[in-house]
Amino acid sequence: MRQIQHKGIDLVWDVGANDGGFGRLLYSQGYKGRMFSFEPQSKAHKKLCRSATIHGNWTVAPRCAVGDQEGTLTMNLSQNTLSSSALPMLKAHAEAAPESIYIGTEEAPVYTLDKLFEQLKRPKGKMLLKIDTQGYESQVLAGAKEILPAVEGIYLEMSLTPLYEGQVLYGELYQTILEAGFEFWGASPGFSNEETGRVLQVDGSFFRKN
């Protein structure tokens, strides 16, 4: 929250919002700006809509996924909803969190961030782009090439080891974001294997170079 306050962020795009945990945390810590949240899972989307009623500046888009092209996406639904992904889950993830196993699938419309930005009439503000899409982060960024120049900060989940089939890992994501004109501001441990203590994912923050 200190980074957001320091940078004067007043517009958050919450991609992969799940049930609204990120938004609830921000608003509970004093964030007063606008937020647009996107979530493809029906069950999580319903909870997200309820969460958004706590603040008048929080808008939930109709249920959809975000990627690198428009169309329809098949979501793999995890038992805990948090680990649901458009990508197949690998053994390392299931072993570290047995409650994350897939239990079904669901179709969802998918849009690029560039398209959504136009549909939302190019909202103004100092924008933070938050991405938590369980291995689908590179696709989200690939569909945001036109809006990235308007983004002040990026906060995203990055895997240190393969957890989903075909995902792009920390090193490549890190380099992609730096090449887009941002600098690294820090990371915090995210998902870990509790038995071994190995950190499997981190949440990284990047802000545009002055």
GILINDA-V283764 format. One record per residue. N is the residue number from 1. RES is the residue in three letters. PHI is phi in whole degrees, -180 to 180 (NA if undefined). Layout:
N,RES,PHI
N,RES,PHI
//
This chain:
1,MET,NA
2,ARG,-63
3,GLN,-64
4,ILE,-63
5,GLN,-65
6,HIS,-61
7,LYS,-87
8,GLY,68
9,ILE,-65
10,ASP,-133
11,LEU,-148
12,VAL,-120
13,TRP,-105
14,ASP,-103
15,VAL,-96
16,GLY,82
17,ALA,-77
18,ASN,53
19,ASP,-94
20,GLY,100
21,GLY,-58
22,PHE,-65
23,GLY,-65
24,ARG,-59
25,LEU,-63
26,LEU,-60
27,TYR,-66
28,SER,-68
29,GLN,-93
30,GLY,108
31,TYR,-65
32,LYS,-123
33,GLY,-81
34,ARG,-85
35,MET,-142
36,PHE,-117
37,SER,-113
38,PHE,-131
39,GLU,-151
40,PRO,-90
41,GLN,-82
42,SER,-59
43,LYS,-62
44,ALA,-68
45,HIS,-62
46,LYS,-62
47,LYS,-67
48,LEU,-60
49,CYS,-61
50,ARG,-68
51,SER,-61
52,ALA,-68
53,THR,-71
54,ILE,-74
55,HIS,-146
56,GLY,-66
57,ASN,-90
58,TRP,-102
59,THR,-113
60,VAL,-105
61,ALA,-71
62,PRO,-53
63,ARG,-50
64,CYS,-164
65,ALA,-97
66,VAL,-126
67,GLY,-154
68,ASP,-100
69,GLN,-158
70,GLU,-85
71,GLY,153
72,THR,-128
73,LEU,-123
74,THR,-95
75,MET,-91
76,ASN,-86
77,LEU,-92
78,SER,-90
79,GLN,-62
80,ASN,-94
81,THR,64
82,LEU,-68
83,SER,-101
84,SER,-63
85,SER,-155
86,ALA,-76
87,LEU,-107
88,PRO,-64
89,MET,-83
90,LEU,-94
91,LYS,-60
92,ALA,-60
93,HIS,-72
94,ALA,-62
95,GLU,-69
96,ALA,-76
97,ALA,-144
98,PRO,-57
99,GLU,-74
100,SER,-94
101,ILE,-58
102,TYR,-75
103,ILE,-126
104,GLY,171
105,THR,-134
106,GLU,-154
107,GLU,-85
108,ALA,-146
109,PRO,-66
110,VAL,-128
111,TYR,-131
112,THR,-86
113,LEU,-64
114,ASP,-59
115,LYS,-67
116,LEU,-64
117,PHE,-61
118,GLU,-68
119,GLN,-63
120,LEU,-91
121,LYS,61
122,ARG,48
123,PRO,-58
124,LYS,-92
125,GLY,146
126,LYS,-84
127,MET,-96
128,LEU,-106
129,LEU,-101
130,LYS,-102
131,ILE,-128
132,ASP,-138
133,THR,-125
134,GLN,51
135,GLY,91
136,TYR,-103
137,GLU,-63
138,SER,-65
139,GLN,-67
140,VAL,-61
141,LEU,-65
142,ALA,-65
143,GLY,-93
144,ALA,-125
145,LYS,-63
146,GLU,-76
147,ILE,-91
148,LEU,-55
149,PRO,-61
150,ALA,-92
151,VAL,-91
152,GLU,-89
153,GLY,-146
154,ILE,-129
155,TYR,-126
156,LEU,-146
157,GLU,-85
158,MET,-132
159,SER,-87
160,LEU,-90
161,THR,-141
162,PRO,-61
163,LEU,-117
164,TYR,-132
165,GLU,-64
166,GLY,85
167,GLN,-74
168,VAL,-91
169,LEU,-91
170,TYR,-47
171,GLY,-59
172,GLU,-72
173,LEU,-62
174,TYR,-56
175,GLN,-67
176,THR,-60
177,ILE,-71
178,LEU,-61
179,GLU,-67
180,ALA,-85
181,GLY,102
182,PHE,-109
183,GLU,-126
184,PHE,-78
185,TRP,-111
186,GLY,149
187,ALA,-148
188,SER,-130
189,PRO,-60
190,GLY,-114
191,PHE,-81
192,SER,-132
193,ASN,-85
194,GLU,-65
195,GLU,-72
196,THR,-96
197,GLY,85
198,ARG,-72
199,VAL,-79
200,LEU,-102
201,GLN,-140
202,VAL,-129
203,ASP,-103
204,GLY,-107
205,SER,-121
206,PHE,-135
207,PHE,-132
208,ARG,-63
209,LYS,-66
210,ASN,-75
//
